[in-house]
Amino acid sequence: MIGDDIEIQVAEVAPTRVKLCITAPQEVAVMRKEVRLTRDANLAAAAGLERFVELRGRLRKKSSPGRGEGAHPEKHQDPPGRREVPYRM
């Protein structure tokens, strides 16, 4: 028992593993440590990716000749045989 409402039982013992049963209230999250570490790493990577996309958008707005107010479209032309392709993730 852990506290009054969490119970851990050994359900099976084998030569290379042990199976546990955990009984806990619905509001208590129960997960293996490596699963939690992987989840946290994925969430951190996703947050970093969102920040990257935001910064990329800001940089494109600042460094895009030929777009926006006061731009001269005739000064911004793709070289022959090349064209701008939007980057998708």
C-alpha positions as CSV (number, residue, x, y, z in Angstrom):
1,M,0.0,0.0,0.0
2,I,1.0,3.6,-0.7
3,G,-1.0,5.8,1.4
4,D,-4.6,4.8,1.9
5,D,-5.8,4.4,-1.7
6,I,-2.9,3.1,-3.8
7,E,-2.2,-0.6,-3.8
8,I,0.6,-2.5,-5.7
9,Q,0.5,-6.3,-6.0
10,V,2.9,-8.7,-7.6
11,A,0.8,-10.6,-10.1
12,E,3.4,-12.7,-11.8
13,V,7.1,-13.6,-11.5
14,A,9.0,-15.0,-14.4
15,P,12.8,-15.6,-14.8
16,T,13.3,-12.3,-16.7
17,R,10.4,-10.1,-15.6
18,V,7.9,-9.3,-12.9
19,K,4.3,-8.2,-13.6
20,L,2.8,-5.7,-11.2
21,C,-0.9,-4.7,-10.7
22,I,-1.5,-1.1,-9.5
23,T,-4.9,-0.1,-8.1
24,A,-5.3,3.7,-7.7
25,P,-8.0,6.3,-7.9
26,Q,-8.9,7.6,-11.4
27,E,-7.4,11.0,-10.6
28,V,-4.0,9.5,-9.9
29,A,-1.8,9.2,-13.0
30,V,0.1,5.9,-13.1
31,M,2.8,5.4,-15.8
32,R,6.3,3.9,-16.1
33,K,9.2,6.3,-15.8
34,E,10.5,5.8,-19.3
35,V,7.0,6.5,-20.7
36,R,6.8,9.7,-18.8
37,L,10.3,10.8,-19.9
38,T,9.5,10.1,-23.5
39,R,6.2,12.0,-23.3
40,D,8.0,15.0,-21.7
41,A,10.7,15.0,-24.4
42,N,8.0,14.9,-27.1
43,L,6.2,17.8,-25.6
44,A,9.4,19.8,-25.3
45,A,10.3,19.1,-28.9
46,A,6.8,20.1,-30.1
47,A,7.0,23.4,-28.2
48,G,10.4,24.0,-29.8
49,L,9.0,23.3,-33.2
50,E,6.1,25.7,-32.7
51,R,8.7,28.4,-31.7
52,F,10.7,27.6,-34.8
53,V,7.7,28.0,-37.1
54,E,6.8,31.3,-35.4
55,L,10.4,32.7,-35.8
56,R,10.6,31.5,-39.4
57,G,7.4,33.4,-40.2
58,R,8.8,36.5,-38.6
59,L,12.1,36.3,-40.5
60,R,10.2,35.7,-43.8
61,K,8.2,38.9,-43.2
62,K,11.3,40.9,-42.5
63,S,13.4,39.6,-45.4
64,S,10.9,39.3,-48.2
65,P,11.7,41.8,-50.8
66,G,8.8,42.3,-53.3
67,R,6.2,41.7,-50.6
68,G,4.5,44.2,-48.4
69,E,4.3,48.0,-48.4
70,G,6.8,50.0,-50.4
71,A,8.2,46.9,-52.1
72,H,9.2,47.0,-55.8
73,P,8.0,43.8,-57.5
74,E,10.2,44.4,-60.5
75,K,13.3,44.2,-58.2
76,H,12.4,40.7,-56.9
77,Q,12.3,38.1,-59.6
78,D,13.3,34.5,-59.4
79,P,16.2,33.6,-61.7
80,P,15.2,31.8,-65.0
81,G,14.4,28.2,-64.4
82,R,13.9,28.7,-60.6
83,R,10.9,29.6,-58.6
84,E,10.1,30.0,-54.9
85,V,8.5,27.0,-53.3
86,P,6.8,27.3,-49.9
87,Y,8.4,25.2,-47.2
88,R,5.9,22.8,-45.6
89,M,6.3,20.8,-42.4
